[in-house]
Amino acid sequence: MMRTRKMTLITILVVALLLGSTMAAGAITNGSPDAGQHSYVVLMVFDDASGPAWRCSGALLSPTLVLTAGHCTEGAVAARIWTDEDVTRPANSEYPYSGDTSYDGMPITNPNFCNMCYGPSNGLPAYSYRDVGLVVLSEPVPTSVVSTYAQLPAAGLVDTLKNKTAVDLVGYGVQEQIHLDGGGKDWTGLRVRLYAPSEMVSGNFVHSEEYMRLALNKGGGSGGTCFGDSGGPDLLGGTNTVLAVNSYVTNSNCGGVGYSSRVDIPEVLSWIQGYMD
């Protein structure tokens, strides 16, 4: 049975979508088709001992290395990625299993990752530490498939960025809420790579040395991240530079403010670079 991973009563991006639920997987909220702009952003499925169990988004740093979130890699025994922009049926009938359209790999979690080890403080929910993970692929993704890669930032880059700095969100998470028969709402969407603009909410907030805040305000023109976007890259606007990876949101509407684990921390950069080709 496929499962979600719930970490608090607050809806968190640490929750990975059910692969086999009635909710079809989807994309960045308030987004638009990526149209090949970020071919290095991939859909990821992680296996537990019983097989495919949860999914996330990620970014290729090289033909054999994928950057994602630590809560995506933690507890996984294997992983696979898809580079196709559309991984829905009938466009792809192999998902979520290995096949001709996917690439297999081994998940690796940052050794300092601590899952929800810090309790609520200053209005924020409990959060994780060093929520960064990698997947090392067993064979390279051909350059005929992906020839451009996400780039790592300079150390401390996030600390130099001004409030409302443009940030590009890209991922395969759910797209929109729908009303259910009998009341209530659910999330739905397709497994399609979408893009949406957002902006950084800067300041010395609690945990700012580890996390970056992003505006997730559809009414204000910002896109959002939601279930299935975990681990996807938050890119400095108009570039391929990854500032952080999606970690969690603070409400079930996937709106307001999102929190992403920074990768510009020197220790995190050094750890990632140790696996680079």
C-alpha positions in Angstrom: 0.0 0.0 0.0 1.4 3.4 -1.0 1.6 5.8 1.9 2.0 9.5 2.8 4.5 10.8 5.3 2.8 13.1 7.8 5.1 14.9 10.3 2.7 17.3 12.1 -0.9 18.2 12.1 0.1 21.2 10.0 0.2 20.3 6.3 3.9 20.1 5.4 5.7 19.5 2.2 7.5 16.7 4.0 4.3 14.8 3.1 4.9 12.8 -0.1 2.0 12.0 -2.3 0.3 8.7 -2.3 1.3 7.1 -5.6 -1.9 4.9 -5.7 -4.5 7.2 -4.3 -7.5 8.7 -6.0 -5.6 12.0 -6.1 -3.7 12.1 -9.4 -0.4 13.7 -8.9 0.1 17.1 -10.4 2.2 20.3 -10.4 3.2 23.7 -9.0 0.1 25.6 -7.9 -0.8 28.7 -10.0 1.7 27.4 -12.5 2.0 27.1 -16.3 3.6 24.4 -18.5 7.4 24.5 -18.2 7.7 24.0 -22.0 11.3 22.7 -21.7 12.7 25.6 -19.8 13.9 23.4 -16.9 14.5 19.9 -18.3 16.8 19.1 -15.4 13.8 19.1 -13.0 12.7 15.5 -12.6 9.9 13.5 -11.1 11.1 11.1 -8.4 9.7 7.9 -6.9 11.1 6.3 -3.8 10.8 2.6 -2.8 10.5 1.2 0.7 10.9 -2.6 1.3 7.5 -3.2 -0.3 8.1 -1.2 -3.5 7.1 2.2 -4.7 6.0 4.2 -1.7 6.2 8.0 -2.2 7.2 10.7 -4.7 9.0 14.0 -4.8 10.6 16.4 -7.3 14.3 16.9 -7.8 17.0 18.6 -9.9 19.8 17.0 -11.9 23.2 18.5 -11.0 25.0 16.3 -13.4 24.1 13.3 -15.6 24.2 11.0 -12.5 23.4 13.2 -9.5 19.9 14.5 -8.4 19.4 17.0 -5.6 16.2 16.7 -3.5 15.0 16.9 0.1 16.3 14.8 2.9 12.7 13.8 4.0 12.3 12.3 0.5 15.4 10.1 0.6 15.1 9.2 4.3 14.0 5.6 4.7 14.1 4.8 1.0 15.9 1.7 -0.2 15.9 2.7 -3.9 14.7 5.5 -6.2 14.0 6.3 -9.8 13.5 9.4 -11.8 11.6 10.5 -14.9 12.8 13.4 -17.1 9.6 13.6 -19.2 7.6 16.7 -18.8 4.4 14.6 -18.8 4.4 11.4 -16.8 0.7 10.8 -16.8 -1.1 7.9 -18.4 -1.4 7.0 -21.2 1.7 9.2 -22.0 3.6 6.9 -19.6 2.2 3.5 -18.6 5.4 2.4 -16.7 5.0 4.8 -13.8 5.7 4.2 -10.8 7.9 1.2 -11.7 11.3 1.0 -13.4 11.3 0.8 -17.2 12.6 2.2 -20.4 11.4 5.7 -19.5 13.1 6.0 -16.1 16.5 5.9 -14.5 17.3 4.0 -11.3 19.4 5.3 -8.4 20.5 5.1 -4.8 19.1 7.6 -2.3 21.5 9.3 0.1 20.4 11.6 3.0 22.5 14.4 4.4 24.2 12.9 7.5 23.1 15.8 9.6 19.4 15.5 8.7 17.2 15.5 11.7 13.6 14.8 11.1 11.3 17.2 12.9 13.8 17.5 15.7 13.0 21.1 16.6 9.6 22.0 18.1 7.4 24.9 17.2 8.8 28.4 18.0 7.7 32.0 17.2 4.6 30.8 15.4 6.4 28.3 13.1 5.6 24.6 13.2 8.1 22.0 14.1 10.8 21.7 11.5 13.6 19.5 10.3 17.3 20.2 10.2 19.5 20.0 7.0 16.5 18.7 4.9 18.7 17.9 1.9 19.1 14.6 0.0 20.7 13.2 -3.1 20.1 10.3 -5.5 23.1 8.8 -7.3 21.9 7.2 -10.6 23.3 3.9 -11.7 23.6 5.1 -15.3 23.9 8.7 -16.6 21.0 10.5 -18.2 22.1 11.0 -21.8 22.9 14.5 -22.9 20.4 14.0 -25.8 17.7 13.9 -23.0 19.0 16.5 -20.6 22.0 18.7 -21.5 21.6 21.6 -19.0 21.9 21.1 -15.3 20.9 22.9 -12.1 23.8 24.9 -10.7 24.9 25.1 -7.0 25.0 28.6 -5.5 27.9 30.4 -4.0 28.2 29.9 -0.2 26.0 32.4 1.7 24.2 33.7 -1.4 20.8 33.7 0.2 22.0 36.1 2.9 22.8 38.7 0.2 19.4 38.7 -1.5 16.9 41.4 -0.9 13.3 41.0 0.0 11.1 40.1 -2.9 14.0 38.7 -4.9 12.5 36.7 -7.8 12.5 33.0 -7.4 11.4 30.4 -9.9 9.5 27.3 -8.7 9.5 24.1 -10.8 8.0 20.7 -9.9 5.5 17.9 -10.4 3.4 18.4 -7.3 -0.4 18.7 -7.0 -2.1 21.6 -8.9 -5.4 22.6 -7.4 -8.1 21.9 -4.8 -11.4 20.3 -5.9 -14.7 20.0 -4.0 -15.6 16.5 -3.0 -19.1 15.0 -3.1 -20.5 15.3 0.4 -18.3 18.3 1.3 -14.7 18.8 1.9 -11.8 19.4 -0.5 -9.0 17.4 -1.9 -5.9 18.1 -4.1 -5.7 16.9 -7.6 -3.6 17.5 -10.8 -1.4 15.6 -13.3 2.2 14.4 -13.1 3.3 17.3 -15.3 6.3 19.6 -14.8 5.1 23.1 -14.2 6.7 26.5 -13.5 5.6 29.4 -11.5 7.2 32.7 -10.4 7.5 33.5 -6.7 9.6 35.8 -4.5 11.7 35.6 -1.5 10.5 36.8 1.9 13.7 37.9 3.5 14.6 38.8 7.0 16.2 37.4 10.1 13.3 35.1 11.1 13.7 32.2 13.4 15.6 29.4 11.6 16.7 31.8 8.8 20.2 30.4 8.9 18.8 27.1 7.6 15.6 28.0 5.7 14.5 30.4 3.0 10.9 31.8 3.0 8.9 32.0 -0.2 5.6 33.8 -1.0 2.9 31.3 -2.1 0.2 33.8 -2.8 -1.9 33.1 -5.9 -3.9 36.3 -5.4 -0.7 38.3 -5.4 0.6 36.6 -8.5 3.0 34.2 -6.8 3.0 30.5 -7.6 3.1 27.9 -4.8 4.5 24.6 -3.9 2.4 21.7 -2.6 2.4 17.9 -2.1 4.8 16.2 -4.6 6.9 19.4 -5.0 9.0 18.4 -2.0 12.7 18.4 -2.9 12.1 20.5 -6.0 14.5 23.4 -6.6 13.9 27.0 -5.7 15.9 28.8 -8.4 17.2 32.4 -8.4 14.9 34.1 -10.8 15.9 33.7 -14.5 18.8 31.4 -13.7 19.6 27.7 -13.1 21.1 28.4 -9.6 19.4 26.4 -6.8 19.0 28.5 -3.6 17.1 25.9 -1.6 15.0 22.7 -1.9 11.3 22.7 -1.0 10.7 21.5 2.5 7.3 22.5 4.0 4.3 24.8 3.9 2.3 25.9 6.9 -1.3 25.2 6.0 -3.5 22.7 4.1 -4.2 25.2 1.3 -0.5 25.2 0.3 -0.6 29.0 0.4 0.8 31.9 2.4 4.5 31.2 3.0 6.6 28.2 2.2 9.9 27.1 3.7 12.8 25.6 1.8 16.0 24.1 3.1 19.0 26.2 2.0 21.8 24.6 0.0 24.1 27.6 0.1 25.3 26.6 3.6 29.0 25.8 3.3 28.7 22.4 5.0 25.8 21.4 2.8 27.6 22.6 -0.4 30.7 20.6 0.6 28.7 17.5 1.2 26.9 17.8 -2.2 30.1 18.5 -4.1 31.6 15.3 -2.7 29.2 13.3 -4.9 29.7 15.5 -8.1 31.2 13.8 -11.1 
